[in-house]
Amino acid sequence: QVQLVESGGGSVQAGDSLRLSCSHPGNIAISGMGWYQKAPEKQRELVAFMYAGGAVIYGIAREGRFTISRPNAENTMYLQMNSLKPEDTGVYYCKSRAAGQDYWGQGTQVTVAS
């Protein structure tokens, strides 16, 4: 079973930055990769998703603060998070889409103190 490899979470102060990374192992064509946030007592929601052609969608209140990238179309993706707010706190899950299937990472905790 494919397991995405995530890293980069942590505890920071409001206004700080973090960078998350996610890798999909193996040599497989990825049609899209993205990040989702599970905040306490809330449903999992989209943070950002990048399609293989380069199109990007951002979740509410993320664009302008967060930047998703996938250099050279490799199977590693980054999420640069700037000007973090307490409401950005939660577990961040990476998702990749390949060969018609979705794959998820184990999640990485991001905690932003006010």
PyMOL CGO cylinders between C-alpha atoms (Angstrom):
from pymol import cmd
from pymol.cgo import CYLINDER

trace = [
    CYLINDER, 0.00, 0.00, 0.00, 1.33, 3.39, -1.01, 0.3, 1, 1, 1, 1, 1, 1,
    CYLINDER, 1.33, 3.39, -1.01, 1.97, 5.71, 1.93, 0.3, 1, 1, 1, 1, 1, 1,
    CYLINDER, 1.97, 5.71, 1.93, 2.66, 9.36, 1.28, 0.3, 1, 1, 1, 1, 1, 1,
    CYLINDER, 2.66, 9.36, 1.28, 5.53, 10.86, 3.27, 0.3, 1, 1, 1, 1, 1, 1,
    CYLINDER, 5.53, 10.86, 3.27, 4.78, 14.18, 4.96, 0.3, 1, 1, 1, 1, 1, 1,
    CYLINDER, 4.78, 14.18, 4.96, 6.94, 16.51, 6.99, 0.3, 1, 1, 1, 1, 1, 1,
    CYLINDER, 6.94, 16.51, 6.99, 7.16, 20.09, 8.20, 0.3, 1, 1, 1, 1, 1, 1,
    CYLINDER, 7.16, 20.09, 8.20, 4.48, 20.56, 10.82, 0.3, 1, 1, 1, 1, 1, 1,
    CYLINDER, 4.48, 20.56, 10.82, 5.12, 22.17, 14.17, 0.3, 1, 1, 1, 1, 1, 1,
    CYLINDER, 5.12, 22.17, 14.17, 4.10, 24.75, 16.76, 0.3, 1, 1, 1, 1, 1, 1,
    CYLINDER, 4.10, 24.75, 16.76, 4.54, 28.42, 15.92, 0.3, 1, 1, 1, 1, 1, 1,
    CYLINDER, 4.54, 28.42, 15.92, 3.28, 31.88, 16.90, 0.3, 1, 1, 1, 1, 1, 1,
    CYLINDER, 3.28, 31.88, 16.90, 0.71, 33.81, 14.90, 0.3, 1, 1, 1, 1, 1, 1,
    CYLINDER, 0.71, 33.81, 14.90, 2.40, 35.57, 12.00, 0.3, 1, 1, 1, 1, 1, 1,
    CYLINDER, 2.40, 35.57, 12.00, 5.11, 32.93, 11.64, 0.3, 1, 1, 1, 1, 1, 1,
    CYLINDER, 5.11, 32.93, 11.64, 5.70, 30.66, 8.64, 0.3, 1, 1, 1, 1, 1, 1,
    CYLINDER, 5.70, 30.66, 8.64, 5.95, 26.92, 8.07, 0.3, 1, 1, 1, 1, 1, 1,
    CYLINDER, 5.95, 26.92, 8.07, 6.66, 24.80, 5.02, 0.3, 1, 1, 1, 1, 1, 1,
    CYLINDER, 6.66, 24.80, 5.02, 5.08, 21.39, 4.60, 0.3, 1, 1, 1, 1, 1, 1,
    CYLINDER, 5.08, 21.39, 4.60, 6.34, 18.78, 2.17, 0.3, 1, 1, 1, 1, 1, 1,
    CYLINDER, 6.34, 18.78, 2.17, 4.77, 15.63, 0.79, 0.3, 1, 1, 1, 1, 1, 1,
    CYLINDER, 4.77, 15.63, 0.79, 6.24, 12.91, -1.39, 0.3, 1, 1, 1, 1, 1, 1,
    CYLINDER, 6.24, 12.91, -1.39, 4.50, 10.15, -3.30, 0.3, 1, 1, 1, 1, 1, 1,
    CYLINDER, 4.50, 10.15, -3.30, 6.96, 7.27, -3.52, 0.3, 1, 1, 1, 1, 1, 1,
    CYLINDER, 6.96, 7.27, -3.52, 7.62, 5.37, -6.70, 0.3, 1, 1, 1, 1, 1, 1,
    CYLINDER, 7.62, 5.37, -6.70, 7.65, 6.22, -10.36, 0.3, 1, 1, 1, 1, 1, 1,
    CYLINDER, 7.65, 6.22, -10.36, 4.04, 6.96, -11.11, 0.3, 1, 1, 1, 1, 1, 1,
    CYLINDER, 4.04, 6.96, -11.11, 2.27, 9.71, -13.00, 0.3, 1, 1, 1, 1, 1, 1,
    CYLINDER, 2.27, 9.71, -13.00, 0.55, 12.05, -10.57, 0.3, 1, 1, 1, 1, 1, 1,
    CYLINDER, 0.55, 12.05, -10.57, -2.49, 13.92, -11.84, 0.3, 1, 1, 1, 1, 1, 1,
    CYLINDER, -2.49, 13.92, -11.84, -2.72, 16.15, -8.79, 0.3, 1, 1, 1, 1, 1, 1,
    CYLINDER, -2.72, 16.15, -8.79, -1.50, 16.73, -5.23, 0.3, 1, 1, 1, 1, 1, 1,
    CYLINDER, -1.50, 16.73, -5.23, -2.87, 18.83, -2.45, 0.3, 1, 1, 1, 1, 1, 1,
    CYLINDER, -2.87, 18.83, -2.45, -3.35, 19.55, 1.22, 0.3, 1, 1, 1, 1, 1, 1,
    CYLINDER, -3.35, 19.55, 1.22, -6.39, 19.37, 3.47, 0.3, 1, 1, 1, 1, 1, 1,
    CYLINDER, -6.39, 19.37, 3.47, -6.84, 20.67, 7.02, 0.3, 1, 1, 1, 1, 1, 1,
    CYLINDER, -6.84, 20.67, 7.02, -8.71, 18.92, 9.80, 0.3, 1, 1, 1, 1, 1, 1,
    CYLINDER, -8.71, 18.92, 9.80, -9.28, 21.57, 12.46, 0.3, 1, 1, 1, 1, 1, 1,
    CYLINDER, -9.28, 21.57, 12.46, -10.61, 20.59, 15.88, 0.3, 1, 1, 1, 1, 1, 1,
    CYLINDER, -10.61, 20.59, 15.88, -14.37, 19.94, 15.80, 0.3, 1, 1, 1, 1, 1, 1,
    CYLINDER, -14.37, 19.94, 15.80, -14.54, 20.72, 12.08, 0.3, 1, 1, 1, 1, 1, 1,
    CYLINDER, -14.54, 20.72, 12.08, -14.76, 18.75, 8.88, 0.3, 1, 1, 1, 1, 1, 1,
    CYLINDER, -14.76, 18.75, 8.88, -11.66, 18.19, 6.77, 0.3, 1, 1, 1, 1, 1, 1,
    CYLINDER, -11.66, 18.19, 6.77, -11.39, 21.03, 4.26, 0.3, 1, 1, 1, 1, 1, 1,
    CYLINDER, -11.39, 21.03, 4.26, -9.34, 21.96, 1.25, 0.3, 1, 1, 1, 1, 1, 1,
    CYLINDER, -9.34, 21.96, 1.25, -6.23, 24.07, 1.77, 0.3, 1, 1, 1, 1, 1, 1,
    CYLINDER, -6.23, 24.07, 1.77, -4.75, 23.92, -1.72, 0.3, 1, 1, 1, 1, 1, 1,
    CYLINDER, -4.75, 23.92, -1.72, -4.63, 21.53, -4.64, 0.3, 1, 1, 1, 1, 1, 1,
    CYLINDER, -4.63, 21.53, -4.64, -2.41, 21.57, -7.71, 0.3, 1, 1, 1, 1, 1, 1,
    CYLINDER, -2.41, 21.57, -7.71, -3.23, 19.68, -10.89, 0.3, 1, 1, 1, 1, 1, 1,
    CYLINDER, -3.23, 19.68, -10.89, -0.58, 18.20, -13.15, 0.3, 1, 1, 1, 1, 1, 1,
    CYLINDER, -0.58, 18.20, -13.15, -1.11, 20.94, -15.72, 0.3, 1, 1, 1, 1, 1, 1,
    CYLINDER, -1.11, 20.94, -15.72, -0.29, 23.58, -13.12, 0.3, 1, 1, 1, 1, 1, 1,
    CYLINDER, -0.29, 23.58, -13.12, -3.77, 24.80, -12.25, 0.3, 1, 1, 1, 1, 1, 1,
    CYLINDER, -3.77, 24.80, -12.25, -4.17, 25.51, -8.54, 0.3, 1, 1, 1, 1, 1, 1,
    CYLINDER, -4.17, 25.51, -8.54, -7.17, 25.94, -6.31, 0.3, 1, 1, 1, 1, 1, 1,
    CYLINDER, -7.17, 25.94, -6.31, -6.97, 27.37, -2.80, 0.3, 1, 1, 1, 1, 1, 1,
    CYLINDER, -6.97, 27.37, -2.80, -9.38, 26.98, 0.04, 0.3, 1, 1, 1, 1, 1, 1,
    CYLINDER, -9.38, 26.98, 0.04, -11.16, 29.88, 1.67, 0.3, 1, 1, 1, 1, 1, 1,
    CYLINDER, -11.16, 29.88, 1.67, -8.83, 32.47, 3.28, 0.3, 1, 1, 1, 1, 1, 1,
    CYLINDER, -8.83, 32.47, 3.28, -5.66, 30.70, 2.10, 0.3, 1, 1, 1, 1, 1, 1,
    CYLINDER, -5.66, 30.70, 2.10, -4.78, 32.40, -1.18, 0.3, 1, 1, 1, 1, 1, 1,
    CYLINDER, -4.78, 32.40, -1.18, -2.30, 35.17, -0.65, 0.3, 1, 1, 1, 1, 1, 1,
    CYLINDER, -2.30, 35.17, -0.65, -0.90, 33.55, 2.48, 0.3, 1, 1, 1, 1, 1, 1,
    CYLINDER, -0.90, 33.55, 2.48, -0.28, 30.00, 1.30, 0.3, 1, 1, 1, 1, 1, 1,
    CYLINDER, -0.28, 30.00, 1.30, 1.57, 28.85, -1.81, 0.3, 1, 1, 1, 1, 1, 1,
    CYLINDER, 1.57, 28.85, -1.81, 1.54, 25.33, -3.17, 0.3, 1, 1, 1, 1, 1, 1,
    CYLINDER, 1.54, 25.33, -3.17, 4.32, 24.20, -5.49, 0.3, 1, 1, 1, 1, 1, 1,
    CYLINDER, 4.32, 24.20, -5.49, 5.58, 21.08, -7.17, 0.3, 1, 1, 1, 1, 1, 1,
    CYLINDER, 5.58, 21.08, -7.17, 8.98, 21.88, -8.71, 0.3, 1, 1, 1, 1, 1, 1,
    CYLINDER, 8.98, 21.88, -8.71, 9.78, 20.17, -12.00, 0.3, 1, 1, 1, 1, 1, 1,
    CYLINDER, 9.78, 20.17, -12.00, 6.56, 18.20, -11.79, 0.3, 1, 1, 1, 1, 1, 1,
    CYLINDER, 6.56, 18.20, -11.79, 8.26, 15.69, -9.51, 0.3, 1, 1, 1, 1, 1, 1,
    CYLINDER, 8.26, 15.69, -9.51, 6.28, 13.64, -7.04, 0.3, 1, 1, 1, 1, 1, 1,
    CYLINDER, 6.28, 13.64, -7.04, 7.14, 15.98, -4.18, 0.3, 1, 1, 1, 1, 1, 1,
    CYLINDER, 7.14, 15.98, -4.18, 4.94, 18.89, -3.28, 0.3, 1, 1, 1, 1, 1, 1,
    CYLINDER, 4.94, 18.89, -3.28, 5.42, 21.81, -0.92, 0.3, 1, 1, 1, 1, 1, 1,
    CYLINDER, 5.42, 21.81, -0.92, 3.03, 24.10, 0.91, 0.3, 1, 1, 1, 1, 1, 1,
    CYLINDER, 3.03, 24.10, 0.91, 4.55, 27.38, 2.05, 0.3, 1, 1, 1, 1, 1, 1,
    CYLINDER, 4.55, 27.38, 2.05, 2.36, 28.87, 4.78, 0.3, 1, 1, 1, 1, 1, 1,
    CYLINDER, 2.36, 28.87, 4.78, 2.98, 32.50, 5.73, 0.3, 1, 1, 1, 1, 1, 1,
    CYLINDER, 2.98, 32.50, 5.73, 1.24, 34.85, 8.15, 0.3, 1, 1, 1, 1, 1, 1,
    CYLINDER, 1.24, 34.85, 8.15, -0.17, 31.90, 10.05, 0.3, 1, 1, 1, 1, 1, 1,
    CYLINDER, -0.17, 31.90, 10.05, -3.26, 32.44, 12.17, 0.3, 1, 1, 1, 1, 1, 1,
    CYLINDER, -3.26, 32.44, 12.17, -4.65, 30.47, 15.12, 0.3, 1, 1, 1, 1, 1, 1,
    CYLINDER, -4.65, 30.47, 15.12, -7.46, 29.23, 12.87, 0.3, 1, 1, 1, 1, 1, 1,
    CYLINDER, -7.46, 29.23, 12.87, -4.85, 27.50, 10.72, 0.3, 1, 1, 1, 1, 1, 1,
    CYLINDER, -4.85, 27.50, 10.72, -4.34, 25.06, 13.60, 0.3, 1, 1, 1, 1, 1, 1,
    CYLINDER, -4.34, 25.06, 13.60, -5.10, 21.45, 12.78, 0.3, 1, 1, 1, 1, 1, 1,
    CYLINDER, -5.10, 21.45, 12.78, -3.83, 18.27, 11.24, 0.3, 1, 1, 1, 1, 1, 1,
    CYLINDER, -3.83, 18.27, 11.24, -2.75, 18.74, 7.64, 0.3, 1, 1, 1, 1, 1, 1,
    CYLINDER, -2.75, 18.74, 7.64, -3.17, 15.78, 5.31, 0.3, 1, 1, 1, 1, 1, 1,
    CYLINDER, -3.17, 15.78, 5.31, -1.51, 15.39, 1.96, 0.3, 1, 1, 1, 1, 1, 1,
    CYLINDER, -1.51, 15.39, 1.96, -3.45, 13.80, -0.88, 0.3, 1, 1, 1, 1, 1, 1,
    CYLINDER, -3.45, 13.80, -0.88, -2.24, 12.65, -4.26, 0.3, 1, 1, 1, 1, 1, 1,
    CYLINDER, -2.24, 12.65, -4.26, -4.26, 11.41, -7.19, 0.3, 1, 1, 1, 1, 1, 1,
    CYLINDER, -4.26, 11.41, -7.19, -2.76, 8.83, -9.54, 0.3, 1, 1, 1, 1, 1, 1,
    CYLINDER, -2.76, 8.83, -9.54, -4.21, 6.27, -11.91, 0.3, 1, 1, 1, 1, 1, 1,
    CYLINDER, -4.21, 6.27, -11.91, -7.70, 7.16, -10.80, 0.3, 1, 1, 1, 1, 1, 1,
    CYLINDER, -7.70, 7.16, -10.80, -7.00, 6.57, -7.12, 0.3, 1, 1, 1, 1, 1, 1,
    CYLINDER, -7.00, 6.57, -7.12, -6.56, 8.91, -4.17, 0.3, 1, 1, 1, 1, 1, 1,
    CYLINDER, -6.56, 8.91, -4.17, -3.76, 8.39, -1.67, 0.3, 1, 1, 1, 1, 1, 1,
    CYLINDER, -3.76, 8.39, -1.67, -3.46, 10.05, 1.75, 0.3, 1, 1, 1, 1, 1, 1,
    CYLINDER, -3.46, 10.05, 1.75, -0.65, 10.81, 4.13, 0.3, 1, 1, 1, 1, 1, 1,
    CYLINDER, -0.65, 10.81, 4.13, -0.78, 10.15, 7.85, 0.3, 1, 1, 1, 1, 1, 1,
    CYLINDER, -0.78, 10.15, 7.85, -1.15, 13.84, 8.68, 0.3, 1, 1, 1, 1, 1, 1,
    CYLINDER, -1.15, 13.84, 8.68, 1.13, 16.39, 10.26, 0.3, 1, 1, 1, 1, 1, 1,
    CYLINDER, 1.13, 16.39, 10.26, 0.12, 18.66, 13.15, 0.3, 1, 1, 1, 1, 1, 1,
    CYLINDER, 0.12, 18.66, 13.15, 0.25, 22.43, 12.79, 0.3, 1, 1, 1, 1, 1, 1,
    CYLINDER, 0.25, 22.43, 12.79, -0.40, 24.50, 15.91, 0.3, 1, 1, 1, 1, 1, 1,
    CYLINDER, -0.40, 24.50, 15.91, -0.52, 28.30, 15.78, 0.3, 1, 1, 1, 1, 1, 1,
    CYLINDER, -0.52, 28.30, 15.78, -0.60, 30.15, 19.10, 0.3, 1, 1, 1, 1, 1, 1,
    CYLINDER, -0.60, 30.15, 19.10, -2.09, 33.62, 19.36, 0.3, 1, 1, 1, 1, 1, 1,
]
cmd.load_cgo(trace, "trace")
